[in-house]
C-alpha cells in the first residue's frame, strides 16, 4: 500500500474553480488499486496547538489530496497520463529553456502543485471505522 499526497496552491478567490474541476473532471476513470481519496483543506478556526504545519498564505488556499493506493503502478496507470514528465524537454524547440523545466499549471494555481508518494511503515487501528464512501458523498452534497 502507498499513500499519494498532492498539495495544491490555489489562488485566493479561485477556490470554486478548482473545486469544480477536481470534483467534476479529475476523477480517475481507472480505479484499479484505489482504496480511497480524500480531498481536503485546512480548518479555518482551530486551536493553535494543532496548527504547527505552515500550509496557509494570504495569496493562496491550500488543498491537499490524499489517495490510498495498492501500488504506485496503480496510481501511475490511473493518474500518470495527467502528470507531465519533467525530463522530456525538447531543447531543439526551446533552446532558451536550457536547464529548466516546462510544466503547465492551471490558471487558478498560484504555483505548481507538489506531490509525494509515501510507503506505509506501520499502522494503528482505532475503535472507529471510516463510513462508507457513498454515505460521505451524500452528506457532502
VMD Tcl script that builds the backbone (N, CA, C; Angstrom):
set m [mol new atoms 423]
animate dup $m
set s [atomselect $m all]
$s set {name element resname resid chain x y z} {
  {N N UNK 1 A 0.845 -1.174 0.000}
  {CA C UNK 1 A 0.000 0.000 0.000}
  {C C UNK 1 A 0.889 1.235 0.000}
  {N N UNK 2 A 0.464 2.260 -0.781}
  {CA C UNK 2 A 1.148 3.544 -0.802}
  {C C UNK 2 A 0.124 4.656 -0.593}
  {N N UNK 3 A 0.610 5.761 -0.080}
  {CA C UNK 3 A -0.228 6.941 0.120}
  {C C UNK 3 A 0.355 8.045 -0.754}
  {N N UNK 4 A -0.487 8.598 -1.611}
  {CA C UNK 4 A -0.055 9.671 -2.501}
  {C C UNK 4 A -0.661 10.972 -1.979}
  {N N UNK 5 A 0.209 11.935 -1.704}
  {CA C UNK 5 A -0.224 13.232 -1.182}
  {C C UNK 5 A 0.073 14.290 -2.235}
  {N N UNK 6 A -0.949 15.068 -2.576}
  {CA C UNK 6 A -0.782 16.156 -3.541}
  {C C UNK 6 A -1.219 17.445 -2.853}
  {N N UNK 7 A -0.325 18.418 -2.854}
  {CA C UNK 7 A -0.641 19.732 -2.284}
  {C C UNK 7 A -0.865 20.705 -3.437}
  {N N UNK 8 A -2.035 21.324 -3.444}
  {CA C UNK 8 A -2.403 22.299 -4.463}
  {C C UNK 8 A -2.360 23.698 -3.853}
  {N N UNK 9 A -1.781 24.636 -4.576}
  {CA C UNK 9 A -1.739 26.043 -4.186}
  {C C UNK 9 A -2.709 26.790 -5.098}
  {N N UNK 10 A -3.866 27.145 -4.583}
  {CA C UNK 10 A -4.917 27.740 -5.407}
  {C C UNK 10 A -5.033 29.229 -5.094}
  {N N UNK 11 A -5.006 30.043 -6.150}
  {CA C UNK 11 A -5.081 31.494 -5.982}
  {C C UNK 11 A -6.313 31.869 -5.166}
  {N N UNK 12 A -6.124 32.811 -4.251}
  {CA C UNK 12 A -7.230 33.311 -3.447}
  {C C UNK 12 A -8.314 33.849 -4.372}
  {N N UNK 13 A -9.540 33.407 -4.135}
  {CA C UNK 13 A -10.666 33.811 -4.977}
  {C C UNK 13 A -10.982 32.842 -6.097}
  {N N UNK 14 A -10.109 31.863 -6.336}
  {CA C UNK 14 A -10.314 30.894 -7.426}
  {C C UNK 14 A -10.615 29.487 -6.888}
  {N N UNK 15 A -10.909 29.386 -5.595}
  {CA C UNK 15 A -11.134 28.085 -4.962}
  {C C UNK 15 A -12.283 27.306 -5.603}
  {N N UNK 16 A -13.384 27.990 -5.927}
  {CA C UNK 16 A -14.521 27.287 -6.529}
  {C C UNK 16 A -14.194 26.733 -7.912}
  {N N UNK 17 A -13.374 27.465 -8.684}
  {CA C UNK 17 A -12.944 26.960 -9.990}
  {C C UNK 17 A -12.204 25.635 -9.820}
  {N N UNK 18 A -11.308 25.597 -8.845}
  {CA C UNK 18 A -10.539 24.380 -8.605}
  {C C UNK 18 A -11.434 23.263 -8.084}
  {N N UNK 19 A -12.281 23.568 -7.096}
  {CA C UNK 19 A -13.183 22.546 -6.557}
  {C C UNK 19 A -14.017 21.919 -7.671}
  {N N UNK 20 A -14.595 22.754 -8.515}
  {CA C UNK 20 A -15.441 22.246 -9.605}
  {C C UNK 20 A -14.653 21.342 -10.549}
  {N N UNK 21 A -13.437 21.739 -10.891}
  {CA C UNK 21 A -12.617 20.908 -11.774}
  {C C UNK 21 A -12.271 19.591 -11.093}
  {N N UNK 22 A -11.850 19.656 -9.838}
  {CA C UNK 22 A -11.446 18.436 -9.125}
  {C C UNK 22 A -12.626 17.477 -9.010}
  {N N UNK 23 A -13.774 17.990 -8.640}
  {CA C UNK 23 A -14.947 17.130 -8.418}
  {C C UNK 23 A -15.510 16.597 -9.735}
  {N N UNK 24 A -15.577 17.446 -10.758}
  {CA C UNK 24 A -16.275 17.067 -11.987}
  {C C UNK 24 A -15.400 16.505 -13.098}
  {N N UNK 25 A -14.088 16.789 -13.066}
  {CA C UNK 25 A -13.261 16.374 -14.195}
  {C C UNK 25 A -11.995 15.612 -13.824}
  {N N UNK 26 A -11.664 15.536 -12.560}
  {CA C UNK 26 A -10.400 14.898 -12.186}
  {C C UNK 26 A -10.575 13.515 -11.566}
  {N N UNK 27 A -11.753 12.970 -11.613}
  {CA C UNK 27 A -11.948 11.636 -11.049}
  {C C UNK 27 A -11.299 10.615 -11.974}
  {N N UNK 28 A -10.457 9.759 -11.414}
  {CA C UNK 28 A -9.801 8.767 -12.276}
  {C C UNK 28 A -10.827 7.824 -12.904}
  {N N UNK 29 A -10.654 7.547 -14.193}
  {CA C UNK 29 A -11.550 6.593 -14.854}
  {C C UNK 29 A -11.117 5.164 -14.566}
  {N N UNK 30 A -9.831 4.992 -14.303}
  {CA C UNK 30 A -9.312 3.676 -13.925}
  {C C UNK 30 A -9.113 3.704 -12.418}
  {N N UNK 31 A -9.831 2.848 -11.713}
  {CA C UNK 31 A -9.762 2.873 -10.251}
  {C C UNK 31 A -9.172 1.587 -9.670}
  {N N UNK 32 A -8.574 0.784 -10.524}
  {CA C UNK 32 A -7.926 -0.442 -10.050}
  {C C UNK 32 A -6.834 -0.060 -9.053}
  {N N UNK 33 A -6.907 -0.608 -7.867}
  {CA C UNK 33 A -5.894 -0.347 -6.856}
  {C C UNK 33 A -6.159 0.873 -5.994}
  {N N UNK 34 A -7.196 1.652 -6.309}
  {CA C UNK 34 A -7.529 2.816 -5.485}
  {C C UNK 34 A -8.428 2.381 -4.340}
  {N N UNK 35 A -7.978 2.650 -3.112}
  {CA C UNK 35 A -8.822 2.374 -1.953}
  {C C UNK 35 A -9.732 3.569 -1.677}
  {N N UNK 36 A -9.123 4.734 -1.538}
  {CA C UNK 36 A -9.905 5.910 -1.182}
  {C C UNK 36 A -9.091 7.167 -1.448}
  {N N UNK 37 A -9.768 8.253 -1.760}
  {CA C UNK 37 A -9.132 9.563 -1.889}
  {C C UNK 37 A -9.853 10.533 -0.962}
  {N N UNK 38 A -9.080 11.424 -0.372}
  {CA C UNK 38 A -9.635 12.455 0.490}
  {C C UNK 38 A -9.198 13.809 -0.045}
  {N N UNK 39 A -10.149 14.636 -0.437}
  {CA C UNK 39 A -9.906 15.984 -0.932}
  {C C UNK 39 A -10.186 16.917 0.239}
  {N N UNK 40 A -9.174 17.668 0.678}
  {CA C UNK 40 A -9.340 18.400 1.924}
  {C C UNK 40 A -8.632 19.751 1.896}
  {N N UNK 41 A -8.959 20.575 2.880}
  {CA C UNK 41 A -8.262 21.838 3.073}
  {C C UNK 41 A -8.182 22.093 4.571}
  {N N UNK 42 A -7.253 22.946 5.000}
  {CA C UNK 42 A -7.111 23.214 6.430}
  {C C UNK 42 A -8.383 23.813 7.027}
  {N N UNK 43 A -8.633 23.490 8.257}
  {CA C UNK 43 A -9.744 24.063 9.007}
  {C C UNK 43 A -9.382 25.502 9.350}
  {N N UNK 44 A -10.304 26.420 9.109}
  {CA C UNK 44 A -10.018 27.843 9.329}
  {C C UNK 44 A -9.822 28.205 10.798}
  {N N UNK 45 A -10.691 27.727 11.646}
  {CA C UNK 45 A -10.579 28.065 13.065}
  {C C UNK 45 A -10.295 26.807 13.858}
  {N N UNK 46 A -9.124 26.746 14.395}
  {CA C UNK 46 A -8.725 25.586 15.182}
  {C C UNK 46 A -7.732 26.046 16.241}
  {N N UNK 47 A -7.664 25.329 17.303}
  {CA C UNK 47 A -6.744 25.638 18.388}
  {C C UNK 47 A -5.306 25.635 17.884}
  {N N UNK 48 A -4.537 26.636 18.283}
  {CA C UNK 48 A -3.151 26.763 17.824}
  {C C UNK 48 A -2.284 25.555 18.146}
  {N N UNK 49 A -2.641 24.784 19.146}
  {CA C UNK 49 A -1.804 23.620 19.468}
  {C C UNK 49 A -1.838 22.573 18.357}
  {N N UNK 50 A -2.840 22.616 17.500}
  {CA C UNK 50 A -2.922 21.685 16.373}
  {C C UNK 50 A -2.374 22.287 15.085}
  {N N UNK 51 A -2.059 23.545 15.102}
  {CA C UNK 51 A -1.671 24.262 13.894}
  {C C UNK 51 A -0.154 24.503 13.904}
  {N N UNK 52 A 0.614 23.463 13.579}
  {CA C UNK 52 A 2.075 23.587 13.579}
  {C C UNK 52 A 2.687 23.338 12.207}
  {N N UNK 53 A 1.879 23.015 11.220}
  {CA C UNK 53 A 2.342 22.822 9.854}
  {C C UNK 53 A 1.885 24.025 9.033}
  {N N UNK 54 A 2.829 24.790 8.530}
  {CA C UNK 54 A 2.505 26.020 7.830}
  {C C UNK 54 A 2.130 25.718 6.380}
  {N N UNK 55 A 0.833 25.749 6.083}
  {CA C UNK 55 A 0.371 25.485 4.723}
  {C C UNK 55 A -0.517 26.602 4.199}
  {N N UNK 56 A -0.641 27.692 4.949}
  {CA C UNK 56 A -1.558 28.740 4.553}
  {C C UNK 56 A -0.833 30.033 4.181}
  {N N UNK 57 A -1.530 30.851 3.385}
  {CA C UNK 57 A -0.987 32.124 2.943}
  {C C UNK 57 A -2.152 33.037 2.581}
  {N N UNK 58 A -1.924 34.334 2.600}
  {CA C UNK 58 A -2.970 35.254 2.150}
  {C C UNK 58 A -3.073 35.261 0.630}
  {N N UNK 59 A -2.088 34.681 -0.056}
  {CA C UNK 59 A -2.052 34.684 -1.521}
  {C C UNK 59 A -2.690 33.437 -2.149}
  {N N UNK 60 A -2.814 32.374 -1.389}
  {CA C UNK 60 A -3.372 31.138 -1.927}
  {C C UNK 60 A -4.062 30.340 -0.826}
  {N N UNK 61 A -4.902 29.407 -1.268}
  {CA C UNK 61 A -5.546 28.443 -0.380}
  {C C UNK 61 A -4.932 27.087 -0.673}
  {N N UNK 62 A -4.573 26.378 0.358}
  {CA C UNK 62 A -4.002 25.054 0.186}
  {C C UNK 62 A -5.106 24.003 0.222}
  {N N UNK 63 A -5.083 23.126 -0.763}
  {CA C UNK 63 A -5.918 21.932 -0.757}
  {C C UNK 63 A -4.961 20.750 -0.775}
  {N N UNK 64 A -5.299 19.721 -0.046}
  {CA C UNK 64 A -4.452 18.526 -0.015}
  {C C UNK 64 A -5.310 17.325 -0.358}
  {N N UNK 65 A -4.834 16.584 -1.351}
  {CA C UNK 65 A -5.490 15.349 -1.751}
  {C C UNK 65 A -4.636 14.191 -1.238}
  {N N UNK 66 A -5.280 13.286 -0.521}
  {CA C UNK 66 A -4.590 12.096 -0.015}
  {C C UNK 66 A -5.260 10.891 -0.655}
  {N N UNK 67 A -4.494 10.144 -1.414}
  {CA C UNK 67 A -5.008 8.939 -2.053}
  {C C UNK 67 A -4.313 7.720 -1.494}
  {N N UNK 68 A -5.088 6.703 -1.215}
  {CA C UNK 68 A -4.536 5.448 -0.721}
  {C C UNK 68 A -4.669 4.427 -1.842}
  {N N UNK 69 A -3.516 3.946 -2.297}
  {CA C UNK 69 A -3.442 3.060 -3.445}
  {C C UNK 69 A -2.763 1.755 -3.057}
  {N N UNK 70 A -3.079 0.702 -3.776}
  {CA C UNK 70 A -2.434 -0.587 -3.536}
  {C C UNK 70 A -0.955 -0.519 -3.892}
  {N N UNK 71 A -0.661 0.008 -5.092}
  {CA C UNK 71 A 0.732 0.095 -5.565}
  {C C UNK 71 A 0.925 1.396 -6.335}
  {N N UNK 72 A 2.168 1.853 -6.424}
  {CA C UNK 72 A 2.485 3.041 -7.215}
  {C C UNK 72 A 2.062 2.827 -8.659}
  {N N UNK 73 A 2.227 1.617 -9.167}
  {CA C UNK 73 A 1.837 1.321 -10.543}
  {C C UNK 73 A 0.356 1.557 -10.793}
  {N N UNK 74 A -0.489 1.266 -9.810}
  {CA C UNK 74 A -1.925 1.528 -9.955}
  {C C UNK 74 A -2.190 3.023 -10.055}
  {N N UNK 75 A -1.513 3.792 -9.204}
  {CA C UNK 75 A -1.636 5.254 -9.262}
  {C C UNK 75 A -1.174 5.765 -10.626}
  {N N UNK 76 A -0.044 5.260 -11.082}
  {CA C UNK 76 A 0.505 5.712 -12.361}
  {C C UNK 76 A -0.432 5.374 -13.517}
  {N N UNK 77 A -1.034 4.193 -13.495}
  {CA C UNK 77 A -1.970 3.800 -14.545}
  {C C UNK 77 A -3.180 4.731 -14.567}
  {N N UNK 78 A -3.682 5.082 -13.389}
  {CA C UNK 78 A -4.888 5.907 -13.310}
  {C C UNK 78 A -4.619 7.386 -13.498}
  {N N UNK 79 A -3.508 7.877 -12.988}
  {CA C UNK 79 A -3.251 9.314 -12.943}
  {C C UNK 79 A -2.038 9.735 -13.762}
  {N N UNK 80 A -1.135 8.829 -14.018}
  {CA C UNK 80 A 0.145 9.152 -14.637}
  {C C UNK 80 A 0.070 9.897 -15.943}
  {N N UNK 81 A -0.960 9.656 -16.729}
  {CA C UNK 81 A -1.066 10.355 -18.013}
  {C C UNK 81 A -1.337 11.841 -17.832}
  {N N UNK 82 A -1.807 12.237 -16.649}
  {CA C UNK 82 A -2.079 13.646 -16.370}
  {C C UNK 82 A -0.867 14.357 -15.775}
  {N N UNK 83 A 0.186 13.619 -15.473}
  {CA C UNK 83 A 1.376 14.202 -14.851}
  {C C UNK 83 A 2.437 14.372 -15.927}
  {N N UNK 84 A 2.815 15.611 -16.221}
  {CA C UNK 84 A 3.819 15.816 -17.265}
  {C C UNK 84 A 5.192 15.325 -16.826}
  {N N UNK 85 A 5.922 14.732 -17.768}
  {CA C UNK 85 A 7.288 14.305 -17.473}
  {C C UNK 85 A 8.167 15.530 -17.279}
  {N N UNK 86 A 9.090 15.439 -16.375}
  {CA C UNK 86 A 9.977 16.567 -16.108}
  {C C UNK 86 A 11.254 16.480 -16.929}
  {N N UNK 87 A 11.529 15.333 -17.526}
  {CA C UNK 87 A 12.810 15.167 -18.208}
  {C C UNK 87 A 12.672 15.102 -19.725}
  {N N UNK 88 A 11.544 15.495 -20.283}
  {CA C UNK 88 A 11.342 15.376 -21.722}
  {C C UNK 88 A 11.224 16.743 -22.388}
  {N N UNK 89 A 12.070 17.657 -22.022}
  {CA C UNK 89 A 12.069 18.982 -22.619}
  {C C UNK 89 A 12.821 18.933 -23.946}
  {N N UNK 90 A 12.170 19.350 -24.987}
  {CA C UNK 90 A 12.790 19.362 -26.316}
  {C C UNK 90 A 13.604 20.645 -26.461}
  {N N UNK 91 A 14.896 20.551 -26.210}
  {CA C UNK 91 A 15.765 21.730 -26.253}
  {C C UNK 91 A 15.930 22.274 -27.672}
  {N N UNK 92 A 15.717 21.434 -28.688}
  {CA C UNK 92 A 15.802 21.923 -30.063}
  {C C UNK 92 A 14.685 22.942 -30.322}
  {N N UNK 93 A 13.520 22.706 -29.726}
  {CA C UNK 93 A 12.396 23.626 -29.898}
  {C C UNK 93 A 12.459 24.796 -28.917}
  {N N UNK 94 A 13.098 24.573 -27.765}
  {CA C UNK 94 A 13.130 25.597 -26.716}
  {C C UNK 94 A 14.558 25.764 -26.181}
  {N N UNK 95 A 15.496 26.231 -27.009}
  {CA C UNK 95 A 16.881 26.360 -26.528}
  {C C UNK 95 A 17.013 27.346 -25.367}
  {N N UNK 96 A 16.089 28.305 -25.282}
  {CA C UNK 96 A 16.136 29.277 -24.191}
  {C C UNK 96 A 15.782 28.644 -22.834}
  {N N UNK 97 A 15.248 27.439 -22.866}
  {CA C UNK 97 A 14.837 26.762 -21.639}
  {C C UNK 97 A 15.897 25.789 -21.133}
  {N N UNK 98 A 17.125 25.920 -21.626}
  {CA C UNK 98 A 18.196 25.031 -21.176}
  {C C UNK 98 A 18.257 25.024 -19.656}
  {N N UNK 99 A 18.330 23.828 -19.105}
  {CA C UNK 99 A 18.439 23.635 -17.664}
  {C C UNK 99 A 17.178 24.071 -16.913}
  {N N UNK 100 A 16.042 24.124 -17.598}
  {CA C UNK 100 A 14.788 24.495 -16.966}
  {C C UNK 100 A 13.735 23.463 -17.316}
  {N N UNK 101 A 12.652 23.509 -16.571}
  {CA C UNK 101 A 11.541 22.605 -16.828}
  {C C UNK 101 A 10.355 23.398 -17.357}
  {N N UNK 102 A 9.600 22.780 -18.227}
  {CA C UNK 102 A 8.342 23.372 -18.671}
  {C C UNK 102 A 7.235 22.473 -18.151}
  {N N UNK 103 A 6.490 22.975 -17.211}
  {CA C UNK 103 A 5.354 22.237 -16.671}
  {C C UNK 103 A 4.203 23.216 -16.561}
  {N N UNK 104 A 3.086 22.885 -17.185}
  {CA C UNK 104 A 1.944 23.781 -17.171}
  {C C UNK 104 A 1.221 23.725 -15.840}
  {N N UNK 105 A 0.688 24.866 -15.464}
  {CA C UNK 105 A -0.184 24.938 -14.306}
  {C C UNK 105 A -1.534 25.451 -14.794}
  {N N UNK 106 A -2.576 25.120 -14.047}
  {CA C UNK 106 A -3.894 25.666 -14.361}
  {C C UNK 106 A -3.884 27.149 -14.019}
  {N N UNK 107 A -4.755 27.923 -14.651}
  {CA C UNK 107 A -4.753 29.365 -14.394}
  {C C UNK 107 A -5.186 29.709 -12.974}
  {N N UNK 108 A -5.820 28.783 -12.264}
  {CA C UNK 108 A -6.205 29.054 -10.881}
  {C C UNK 108 A -5.119 28.666 -9.877}
  {N N UNK 109 A -4.021 28.080 -10.363}
  {CA C UNK 109 A -2.943 27.683 -9.455}
  {C C UNK 109 A -2.007 28.856 -9.186}
  {N N UNK 110 A -1.668 29.052 -7.925}
  {CA C UNK 110 A -0.700 30.070 -7.534}
  {C C UNK 110 A 0.699 29.634 -7.944}
  {N N UNK 111 A 0.976 28.357 -7.769}
  {CA C UNK 111 A 2.224 27.753 -8.240}
  {C C UNK 111 A 1.971 26.267 -8.450}
  {N N UNK 112 A 2.944 25.597 -9.026}
  {CA C UNK 112 A 2.790 24.190 -9.371}
  {C C UNK 112 A 2.520 23.333 -8.140}
  {N N UNK 113 A 1.565 22.451 -8.297}
  {CA C UNK 113 A 1.232 21.519 -7.214}
  {C C UNK 113 A 2.435 20.645 -6.876}
  {N N UNK 114 A 2.455 20.138 -5.663}
  {CA C UNK 114 A 3.543 19.259 -5.211}
  {C C UNK 114 A 2.955 17.903 -4.875}
  {N N UNK 115 A 3.772 16.872 -5.078}
  {CA C UNK 115 A 3.273 15.511 -4.885}
  {C C UNK 115 A 4.363 14.661 -4.259}
  {N N UNK 116 A 3.946 13.725 -3.425}
  {CA C UNK 116 A 4.883 12.770 -2.837}
  {C C UNK 116 A 4.157 11.434 -2.664}
  {N N UNK 117 A 4.902 10.349 -2.897}
  {CA C UNK 117 A 4.380 9.005 -2.669}
  {C C UNK 117 A 5.039 8.485 -1.405}
  {N N UNK 118 A 4.224 8.066 -0.457}
  {CA C UNK 118 A 4.703 7.596 0.839}
  {C C UNK 118 A 4.478 6.087 0.965}
  {N N UNK 119 A 5.489 5.401 1.486}
  {CA C UNK 119 A 5.339 3.982 1.805}
  {C C UNK 119 A 4.833 3.863 3.233}
  {N N UNK 120 A 3.899 2.974 3.450}
  {CA C UNK 120 A 3.373 2.764 4.797}
  {C C UNK 120 A 4.385 1.930 5.575}
  {N N UNK 121 A 4.848 2.460 6.681}
  {CA C UNK 121 A 5.820 1.767 7.529}
  {C C UNK 121 A 5.137 0.900 8.576}
  {N N UNK 122 A 4.006 1.357 9.048}
  {CA C UNK 122 A 3.273 0.649 10.084}
  {C C UNK 122 A 1.887 1.267 10.146}
  {N N UNK 123 A 1.006 0.702 10.905}
  {CA C UNK 123 A -0.308 1.314 11.082}
  {C C UNK 123 A -0.870 0.983 12.452}
  {N N UNK 124 A -1.869 1.747 12.829}
  {CA C UNK 124 A -2.603 1.519 14.071}
  {C C UNK 124 A -4.078 1.487 13.723}
  {N N UNK 125 A -4.805 0.686 14.411}
  {CA C UNK 125 A -6.242 0.605 14.196}
  {C C UNK 125 A -6.931 1.096 15.458}
  {N N UNK 126 A -7.849 2.038 15.284}
  {CA C UNK 126 A -8.602 2.569 16.418}
  {C C UNK 126 A -9.939 1.886 16.561}
  {N N UNK 127 A -10.794 2.491 17.338}
  {CA C UNK 127 A -12.113 1.918 17.605}
  {C C UNK 127 A -13.192 2.495 16.695}
  {N N UNK 128 A -12.791 3.248 15.692}
  {CA C UNK 128 A -13.740 3.848 14.774}
  {C C UNK 128 A -13.364 3.433 13.370}
  {N N UNK 129 A -14.336 3.108 12.541}
  {CA C UNK 129 A -14.058 2.756 11.154}
  {C C UNK 129 A -14.619 3.849 10.247}
  {N N UNK 130 A -14.000 4.001 9.101}
  {CA C UNK 130 A -14.461 5.003 8.148}
  {C C UNK 130 A -15.846 4.643 7.631}
  {N N UNK 131 A -16.707 5.651 7.504}
  {CA C UNK 131 A -18.017 5.390 6.919}
  {C C UNK 131 A -17.884 4.996 5.451}
  {N N UNK 132 A -18.903 4.369 4.934}
  {CA C UNK 132 A -18.951 4.021 3.522}
  {C C UNK 132 A -18.823 5.293 2.679}
  {N N UNK 133 A -18.061 5.220 1.602}
  {CA C UNK 133 A -17.800 6.391 0.758}
  {C C UNK 133 A -19.084 6.985 0.190}
  {N N UNK 134 A -20.059 6.153 -0.166}
  {CA C UNK 134 A -21.295 6.693 -0.734}
  {C C UNK 134 A -22.048 7.520 0.298}
  {N N UNK 135 A -21.990 7.128 1.572}
  {CA C UNK 135 A -22.636 7.889 2.632}
  {C C UNK 135 A -21.954 9.245 2.791}
  {N N UNK 136 A -20.637 9.262 2.807}
  {CA C UNK 136 A -19.899 10.521 2.930}
  {C C UNK 136 A -20.221 11.441 1.765}
  {N N UNK 137 A -20.238 10.904 0.563}
  {CA C UNK 137 A -20.533 11.723 -0.621}
  {C C UNK 137 A -21.937 12.318 -0.556}
  {N N UNK 138 A -22.902 11.569 -0.042}
  {CA C UNK 138 A -24.261 12.106 0.099}
  {C C UNK 138 A -24.296 13.232 1.119}
  {N N UNK 139 A -23.558 13.086 2.223}
  {CA C UNK 139 A -23.533 14.099 3.272}
  {C C UNK 139 A -22.859 15.379 2.800}
  {N N UNK 140 A -21.871 15.263 1.901}
  {CA C UNK 140 A -21.135 16.428 1.422}
  {C C UNK 140 A -21.914 17.248 0.416}
  {N N UNK 141 A -22.928 16.663 -0.201}
  {CA C UNK 141 A -23.681 17.380 -1.245}
  {C C UNK 141 A -24.741 18.268 -0.676}
}
mol reanalyze $m
mol bondsrecalc $m
mol representation Tube
mol addrep $m
